Amino acid sequence: MFTTIDFQLETVLVLVVAGLLFQLFMRRHHPMSDTRTVSTEDDLYKMARITGASEYEIFHASAADWPVSEAVVEKHFKDYLMHQATPCYVNAFLRKHKQQVDDLKLPPF
């Protein structure tokens, strides 16, 4: 006793449910967080969370083994805040400690 409109609505409903189930399946097996690449800023933030230090303090700790003045560190930190640009001494510090940070398996955010 279905009319043409009832049959069309039922078909659309079945297709919508099938599409939603497919999306749910895909998200369970391919989470979106795996597709995002980890950036230097993520590593810096993660290290700050783990150590309890601020990103500013990590900049200063990074510069300890480099011939970088306090004024230059301040300038580089301001550049980091404005443009997310990290200087070479911070990148080297992050690379040096990356394995220790990654072993803790904390999400970047």
C-alpha positions as CSV (number, residue, x, y, z in Angstrom):
1,M,0.0,0.0,0.0
2,F,3.0,2.3,-0.5
3,T,2.5,5.3,-2.7
4,T,5.3,6.6,-4.9
5,I,6.1,9.3,-2.4
6,D,6.3,6.9,0.5
7,F,8.6,4.6,-1.4
8,Q,10.9,7.6,-2.4
9,L,11.0,8.8,1.2
10,E,11.9,5.3,2.4
11,T,14.6,5.0,-0.2
12,V,16.1,8.4,0.7
13,L,16.0,7.5,4.4
14,V,17.8,4.2,3.8
15,L,20.5,5.9,1.7
16,V,21.0,8.6,4.4
17,V,21.3,6.0,7.2
18,A,23.8,4.0,5.0
19,G,25.8,7.1,4.4
20,L,26.0,8.0,8.0
21,L,27.0,4.4,9.0
22,F,29.7,4.6,6.3
23,Q,31.1,7.9,7.7
24,L,31.0,6.4,11.3
25,F,32.9,3.4,10.1
26,M,35.5,5.5,8.3
27,R,36.1,7.7,11.3
28,R,36.6,4.8,13.6
29,H,39.2,3.2,11.4
30,H,40.8,6.4,10.1
31,P,40.7,9.0,12.9
32,M,41.2,12.6,11.7
33,S,43.9,13.2,14.3
34,D,46.3,10.8,12.4
35,T,46.1,13.0,9.3
36,R,47.5,16.1,11.0
37,T,51.2,16.5,10.8
38,V,53.0,17.5,14.0
39,S,54.7,20.9,13.7
40,T,57.6,22.4,15.6
41,E,55.1,24.5,17.5
42,D,53.3,21.4,18.6
43,D,56.6,19.9,19.8
44,L,57.4,23.1,21.7
45,Y,54.0,23.2,23.3
46,K,54.1,19.6,24.2
47,M,57.6,20.0,25.8
48,A,56.3,22.9,27.8
49,R,53.3,20.9,29.0
50,I,55.5,17.9,30.0
51,T,58.2,20.0,31.8
52,G,55.8,22.5,33.4
53,A,57.9,25.3,31.9
54,S,56.6,28.0,29.6
55,E,57.5,28.2,26.0
56,Y,59.5,31.3,26.9
57,E,61.5,29.4,29.5
58,I,62.2,26.7,26.9
59,F,63.5,29.4,24.5
60,H,66.0,30.5,27.2
61,A,67.0,26.9,28.0
62,S,67.6,26.2,24.3
63,A,69.9,29.2,24.0
64,A,72.0,28.2,27.0
65,D,74.4,26.2,24.9
66,W,74.5,28.7,22.0
67,P,76.3,32.0,21.8
68,V,73.0,33.9,21.8
69,S,72.4,37.1,23.9
70,E,69.4,37.7,26.1
71,A,68.2,40.4,23.7
72,V,68.3,38.1,20.7
73,V,66.4,35.4,22.6
74,E,63.8,38.0,23.4
75,K,63.6,39.1,19.8
76,H,63.3,35.5,18.6
77,F,60.6,34.8,21.1
78,K,58.6,37.8,19.9
79,D,59.0,36.6,16.3
80,Y,57.8,33.2,17.4
81,L,54.7,34.7,19.0
82,M,53.9,36.8,15.9
83,H,54.9,34.4,13.1
84,Q,55.4,30.9,14.7
85,A,59.1,31.1,13.5
86,T,61.5,29.1,15.7
87,P,65.2,29.8,15.6
88,C,67.8,27.2,14.9
89,Y,68.8,26.8,18.6
90,V,65.2,26.0,19.6
91,N,64.9,23.5,16.7
92,A,68.1,21.8,17.7
93,F,66.9,21.6,21.4
94,L,63.6,20.1,20.3
95,R,65.3,17.6,18.0
96,K,67.7,16.6,20.8
97,H,64.8,15.9,23.2
98,K,62.1,14.8,20.7
99,Q,62.5,11.1,21.5
100,Q,62.0,11.6,25.2
101,V,58.9,13.8,24.6
102,D,57.4,11.4,22.1
103,D,57.9,8.4,24.4
104,L,55.3,9.9,26.8
105,K,52.6,9.5,24.1
106,L,50.8,12.8,25.0
107,P,48.6,14.3,22.4
108,P,49.8,17.7,21.1
109,F,46.7,19.4,22.5
